[in-house]
Amino acid sequence: MIKFLSILFGAAILLAAFSACSPDSFVAQNATTETPTRRAPRPTFTPKPRATATPEEVEPTEEPTETNEPEQVEPTEEPTTEPPTQAPTKKPAPAKPTTPPQPTAPPPPQFAIKFNSSYLCEQQGIYKVIINAKSGRAFAGGLTFAFFDQGGTLLQDGAGKNLIGVTKGDINVSIGSNCRSEASFESPNSSNGELDVGDAVRAGNNPIILRFVKSADDLTPISDNLSINFGNGGQYWVYTNTQ
C-alpha cells in the first residue's frame, strides 16, 4: 500500500511537470537561440573647416498668404459717356526774326493851288507860259509863280532877273492864241498871268519846273511841281484853281 501511494505520488508529480511545460516552451528549448553580435563602433571622421565664400544676403520675398476665400473686388462704375478726346498740343512755331517796321511815307502836303490842266500850243521860236488862275469862277490875282531847273535852282533870264511872276486881278483877252479853245469876239481866250522863259530854255533848261510859291522872297511851295517841255517852242497854257 505504501508502495502504491509512492508510485501514485510520483506519477502526479510527473504529470504536473509535464503539463507545466507548453509546446512553445518545448520548441524553444529544442531551437537554437541566436546570440546577438556586438559590432565595434567606427571612428567618426570630422572634416577640416574650409573658408567658403559668403553668399550675398537676399532679402526673402514675402509670399502672399493663401486664403481659402477670394478677395471681393468691388465693381467699378463704367462712365456713361466717353471722355472728351484732347486735341494734340501744337508745337509753338519757331520765332521769326523781327524786322523793324518800315517808315511810313508822310502824307502828301495839302497845297492851296491845284493844277487842273496844261498843254502846249506849238509855235516855233516862242517860249511863253500863259496862266489862267481862278478861285472858284473868279480870277485869282496876287498868286506868285516861279520857274526852276531840274535840280530845283531858281532860273533867271538873260539880264539876270529871277523868273518869277504874279497873277493879276484883271484878265488878258486874246483871240486865237489858244490852239485848244475856239475863240471869238463873244468868247475870247482869257488869262491873268504870263512870263517869257525863252532865255532859260535856250540856255539848255528844257524841261523846266513851274511852281507856285508864297512870295518872291519866300519860295515855300504852295502847289505841286509842273514839268513843262517846250520842244521846238510855243505857248504853254496852264489852268489852276485855288482850294
ZAMARGU-4260 file (C-alpha; in steps of 0.2 Angstrom, whole numbers, plus 5000, padded with zeros to 4 digits):
<rodrens>
0) 5000/5000/5000 | 5013/5012/5004 | 5022/5007/4988 | 5007/5011/4978 | 5005/5028/4985
5) 5023/5032/4982 | 5021/5027/4964 | 5005/5037/4963 | 5013/5052/4970 | 5027/5051/4959
10) 5016/5050/4944 | 5006/5065/4949 | 5022/5075/4951 | 5027/5070/4933 | 5010/5074/4926
15) 5011/5091/4934 | 5028/5094/4927 | 5023/5089/4910 | 5008/5100/4910 | 5019/5115/4916
20) 5029/5114/4900 | 5020/5121/4885 | 5023/5116/4867 | 5031/5133/4864 | 5042/5130/4878
25) 5047/5114/4871 | 5051/5121/4854 | 5060/5135/4862 | 5071/5123/4872 | 5074/5112/4856
30) 5078/5128/4845 | 5094/5136/4845 | 5094/5155/4851 | 5104/5167/4841 | 5117/5176/4851
35) 5117/5195/4847 | 5134/5200/4839 | 5141/5216/4845 | 5149/5227/4832 | 5163/5239/4837
40) 5159/5257/4834 | 5168/5265/4819 | 5178/5281/4822 | 5169/5297/4816 | 5178/5307/4803
45) 5177/5326/4806 | 5181/5336/4791 | 5193/5351/4792 | 5184/5368/4791 | 5187/5377/4774
50) 5184/5395/4770 | 5168/5397/4760 | 5163/5412/4751 | 5149/5421/4760 | 5134/5422/4748
55) 5125/5439/4746 | 5111/5440/4758 | 5095/5440/4748 | 5080/5448/4757 | 5066/5435/4757
60) 5051/5440/4747 | 5035/5440/4756 | 5024/5426/4748 | 5006/5430/4748 | 4996/5421/4761
65) 4985/5409/4753 | 4967/5412/4758 | 4953/5400/4755 | 4941/5414/4751 | 4945/5425/4736
70) 4946/5444/4739 | 4930/5453/4734 | 4933/5466/4721 | 4920/5480/4721 | 4914/5483/4703
75) 4920/5499/4696 | 4907/5511/4688 | 4909/5512/4670 | 4907/5530/4663 | 4891/5533/4654
80) 4899/5545/4642 | 4916/5544/4633 | 4929/5556/4640 | 4932/5570/4628 | 4947/5567/4617
85) 4961/5580/4620 | 4967/5589/4604 | 4986/5586/4601 | 4996/5601/4608 | 5003/5611/4594
90) 5021/5615/4595 | 5025/5633/4595 | 5032/5639/4579 | 5049/5645/4579 | 5050/5663/4582
95) 5054/5673/4567 | 5067/5687/4567 | 5058/5703/4569 | 5061/5716/4557 | 5060/5735/4561
100) 5044/5742/4554 | 5047/5752/4538 | 5045/5770/4540 | 5028/5776/4533 | 5029/5790/4520
105) 5022/5806/4526 | 5006/5811/4519 | 5007/5822/4504 | 5005/5841/4508 | 4988/5849/4505
110) 4993/5863/4494 | 4982/5878/4491 | 4983/5879/4472 | 4979/5864/4461 | 4984/5862/4443
115) 4968/5857/4433 | 4976/5855/4415 | 4990/5861/4404 | 4995/5859/4386 | 5007/5866/4373
120) 5001/5876/4358 | 5016/5874/4347 | 5024/5890/4339 | 5042/5889/4334 | 5054/5901/4342
125) 5042/5906/4356 | 5044/5900/4374 | 5030/5908/4384 | 5020/5902/4399 | 5002/5908/4400
130) 4992/5905/4416 | 4973/5905/4419 | 4972/5906/4438 | 4955/5906/4447 | 4947/5904/4464
135) 4931/5896/4460 | 4924/5905/4445 | 4933/5922/4448 | 4951/5925/4443 | 4963/5925/4457
140) 4976/5939/4457 | 4991/5941/4468 | 4997/5922/4466 | 5016/5921/4464 | 5023/5908/4452
145) 5042/5904/4448 | 5052/5893/4437 | 5066/5881/4442 | 5078/5869/4433 | 5078/5850/4436
150) 5089/5852/4451 | 5077/5865/4460 | 5088/5880/4456 | 5078/5896/4453 | 5080/5901/4434
155) 5085/5919/4428 | 5083/5927/4411 | 5097/5934/4401 | 5098/5950/4411 | 5100/5941/4427
160) 5082/5943/4433 | 5073/5929/4443 | 5060/5921/4433 | 5046/5925/4445 | 5028/5931/4440
165) 5012/5936/4449 | 4994/5934/4443 | 4983/5949/4441 | 4966/5953/4446 | 4961/5959/4428
170) 4962/5947/4414 | 4971/5947/4397 | 4959/5944/4382 | 4966/5937/4366 | 4958/5929/4351
175) 4966/5914/4343 | 4980/5912/4355 | 4975/5896/4362 | 4975/5881/4350 | 4964/5870/4361
180) 4950/5883/4363 | 4939/5891/4350 | 4938/5909/4352 | 4928/5923/4345 | 4924/5941/4350
185) 4910/5935/4360 | 4921/5921/4369 | 4939/5926/4368 | 4954/5917/4376 | 4957/5924/4393
190) 4972/5923/4406 | 4978/5933/4421 | 4997/5929/4421 | 5011/5925/4409 | 5030/5925/4408
195) 5043/5923/4394 | 5056/5910/4399 | 5065/5909/4382 | 5082/5914/4388 | 5082/5900/4401
200) 5076/5887/4388 | 5088/5892/4375 | 5102/5890/4388 | 5098/5872/4389 | 5085/5871/4403
205) 5071/5860/4394 | 5060/5854/4403 | 5058/5867/4416 | 5048/5867/4433 | 5034/5878/4436
210) 5029/5880/4455 | 5018/5892/4464 | 5026/5899/4480 | 5022/5910/4494 | 5031/5926/4488
215) 5046/5932/4478 | 5056/5932/4494 | 5049/5915/4501 | 5050/5901/4489 | 5040/5889/4500
220) 5029/5879/4488 | 5010/5881/4489 | 5007/5869/4474 | 5014/5854/4466 | 5028/5855/4453
225) 5023/5855/4435 | 5036/5850/4422 | 5035/5860/4405 | 5043/5853/4389 | 5043/5866/4375
230) 5050/5855/4362 | 5053/5867/4347 | 5043/5881/4356 | 5026/5888/4358 | 5014/5895/4371
235) 5011/5883/4386 | 4994/5886/4394 | 4991/5882/4412 | 4974/5881/4421 | 4974/5882/4440
240) 4961/5884/4454 | 4964/5889/4472 | 4956/5877/4485
</rodrens>
